[in-house]
Amino acid sequence: MKKLIYISCLTFASFAISSCKKSAIDFVPQDQASNTTFWKSQKDATLALNGCYGYLNNAFNNAYDDGGSDNAYAQYPWESNATAIAAGNINATLDQGYGSRYTYIRRYNYFLDNVSKTPMGADLIKRFIAEARVLRALTYFDLARTFGSVPLLKVAYSDPHETGVAPTPEAEVINFAIAEIQSAVTDLPATYPGGSTVETGRITSGAAWAILTRIQLQYGKYADAVTSAQKVMGAGYQLFRVGTLAPADTQDDFSTFVSFANDAEKQKFYKGLASYEQQFWQINEGTSKENILVSQNITNSSYEYGNGLRTLFPPGNLGGWSSITPTQEMVNAYWDKNGNPFTPLVQLQGQAITITEPQMQLMQMNLKTAIPDFMQAYCSLAHPGAGLIVVINFRGEKVEETTV
């Protein structure tokens, strides 16, 4: 028995020694790419850039930004942080995308630092770099507008300690984003025909100008925004328009919300509604000239989501969740059909104004749902056809009634 144990030990020791000397079992990791084995083909560069485009995945979630403001109300706190932000419940535990955005900053920087190693055409490398620079600029814009001063990392890093830098002032981050787009836009095409490396949905020059316009508007650079917007306007985009109304397009009754001077005005109104709705239909998604940059979803997967806005905005009877509901503040921000700004009722306090019966009904409905209870402003309303002054508060409750 001792002999057998002795032989077994020698056998194991011999195997262990031979294993240390041989490299046949030292494999390159199969679950991740290595910087020494990657960047060897155009396919490698394409896959790396596609990973950068992941930032646009589920871009419809940007709609929750309105839910955190007075433009809309986000009623489900488990869907986003908008409910907590609107209520002022902001603290250090609230994750508003700081870490996830820097994950993408690292991707962009890694791509930009390495893509030039790839054996592929110089023009394609320039275009790939331009796409990544615009995506990085957009991400830094989102970081700055959300958090203010943030670390401005422009190159890839290997040691996490390299990211321990002081935050860069917000204005400097924004200037960097603007300069990046302005420099990259000349290397971007106006359109993509479709196919490998030229898939529709990639950053175009028009998309770059549109993003730049958005940044300049956000930060009050209005003269520059005009110049950028004119570039977009001259890029061939057009509003999607429905030429002929179907019976289903006019089945909803909006008579309590808006009045029409004639049938032509009514037709124009319904065509506008139908055009906005149908531009999101699948049959029109590839032909609409209104699309500037589209976050696309594949249709051959087990989880098909489509356009998230059709789920978040509509009420339950239309197949939605009413996740993000517009407030009266947002409605009031729009001009009327004649281009006149809306005059809030609070500015009419103490005045007698004449309104139609449908307007009275709509006003009472809106005031009951959109105005907080603590507001106690009043307005006199002349009820039509009755010689009557009705005073209601901003909750739609009748306070006083006087015959005139």
Buried (B, 14 or more C-beta within 10 A) or exposed (E): EEEEEEEEEEEEEEEEEEEEEEEEEEEEEEEEEEEEEBBEEBEBBBEBBEBBBEBBEEEBBEBBBBBBBEBBBBBBEEBBBBBBBBEEEEEEEEEBBEEEBBEBBEBBBBBBBBBBBBEBEEEBBBBBBBBBBBBBBBBBBBBBBEBEBBBBBEEBEEEEEEEEEEEBBBEEBBBBBBEBBBEBBEBBBEEBEEEEBEBBBBBBBBBBBBBBBBBBBEBEBEEBBEEBBEBBEEBEBEEBEBEEEEEEBBEEEEEEEBEBEEEEEBBEBBBEBBBEEBBBEEEBBEEBEEBBBBBEBEEEEEEEEEBBBBBBBBEEEEEBBBBBBBBBEBEBEEEEEEEEEEEEBEEBEEEEEEBEEEBBBBBBEBBEEBBEEEEEBBBBBBBEEEEEBBBBBBBBEEEEEEEE
